Amino acid sequence: MTQAPVWDYSSAPESAKVEIRPRYGLFIDGRWMDGRAGKHFPSVDPTSEQQLCQVTEATGAEIDKAFEAARRALRRWSRTPGRERGKFLFRIARRIQERARELAVLESRDSGKPIRESRDFDIPQVAQHFFHHAGWCDKLRYALPGVSDPRPVGVCAQIIPWNFPLLMAAWKLAPALACGNTCVLKPAETTPLTALRLAEILDECELPRGVVNIVTGGPETGRAMVEHPGFDKIAFTGSTEVGKAILRACAERPVRLTMELGGKSPNIVFADAPIDQAIEGIVEGIWFNQGQVCCAGSRLLVEESVLGEVVAKVRLRMERLRVGDPLDKNTDVGPINSAVQRDRVKRYLRIGVDEGATLHECGTSALPDRGYFCRPAFFTEVQPSATIAREEIFGPVLAVMSFRTPDEALLRANNTPYGLSAGVWTNKGSKILEIARSLKAGVVWCNGFNLFDAASPFGGFKESGFGREGGRHGLREYLSH
Ligand code: NAD
């Protein structure tokens, strides 16, 4: 008797070759400050657990220099005609496209995200944000209704997280520069490399000195930025906890703020939904980027009559998710970004089991013996009051719950301190509109999930923050009137 063939993929690794210097300094006033005398910290590859390079931890004196450079540059940059600023942004976008492979490999090595995602999502979106905002530079008079001559806000402090390192930098820098502001940007301590590579690109594009300054470091450096008197606006993306600390620190200062914080977003599946399409949306919603997505669809709410079918199909689909080397083009799920975050995810898995939910761990291959890997997982029999249903895990873990009526679905969906995004799956247009209107979420996707465009505003309500990034709404955050 012939044995059934075992169908598997051959690995298709992207070359890991990309230039990484042994040590990086800070990019201030258009120059690299070596920071040789200062403190350094390692940036670690989450797949191999090996150090990629050493990065400088910016001190108070260096933060001073960065804000002074941004203030000096503001005078000229804010008066540069929009059509000229647009040429710089356009050039940056083109250069990002030209160096896309290098940026994608660097991003995957530094953050652990699968190359399929960094190559096909992150980097194209980065270029799109610069292209989109290049187009706005000479049209700002149309950005704010009734304001014919909007002005830049001034010097912007920008602090970003590690889940979409270069994309978050683009979300911050592109609109700020388009509106004539200057910036001091700090990437997250575990993923500084693509922001530092972007500094090289800005230099290549001859962006005037001091318009963008990139400082690296951890929470201490972030705190020093927040306490610095040299900025007019702060734009923060990160955890709700740190966002609140920044709000407290800025409470008595006349600075503008944008806060893009955490989430616990619902993905709602009605019985009349195209179920197979919804399964893809569920997978995309929670296992994209190892679930380390602020707007991840981490709570799945399914109408009771199709719960069994949906759970069975999710399990079947999950069993085909390939966990492994992020540079392999077949990989769906790479390692978690850091050991700290991996341990946090594992802690939530234990809490879920202890509180009585049923854990299903999936993924095809055996986990590599090195790297901060964690299997994609989902929980069934989850009580709405359970910790895993309420708190942001920021990992590949889905909590599945059911509902009987649209009202109950809405009640459960809105029963969260967060309000970032939501997905609604049904084939009835009128139901989509009715539900979307009542959801307390900044973004609602209908029969889709995690769909992004530079022209479309993104942002949250409640503990997910305030302010919008992207589109015309995003420009408002960087203009005064
Ligand atoms: P984090 O808040 O720990 O860190 C974010 C950034 O803030 C990092 O650069 C960090 O160095 C810096 N930082 C830390 N403590 C600081 C302090 N006291 N003062 C100033 N800066 C400080 O968040 P994280 O763990 O890097 O990212 C995960 C969080 O980010 C999740 O909660 C996620 O939901 C959120 N996030 C939100 C969005 C959004 O658009 N809403 C997007 C991505 C991530």
Boltz pocket constraint, residues with backbone or C-beta under 6 A from the ligand:
constraints:
  - pocket:
      binder: B
      contacts: [[A, 159], [A, 160], [A, 161], [A, 162], [A, 163], [A, 164], [A, 186], [A, 187], [A, 188], [A, 189], [A, 217], [A, 218], [A, 219], [A, 220], [A, 221], [A, 222], [A, 223], [A, 226], [A, 237], [A, 238], [A, 239], [A, 240], [A, 242], [A, 243], [A, 245], [A, 246], [A, 259], [A, 260], [A, 261], [A, 262], [A, 263], [A, 293], [A, 294], [A, 295], [A, 392], [A, 394], [A, 420], [A, 460], [A, 464], [A, 465]]
      max_distance: 6.0
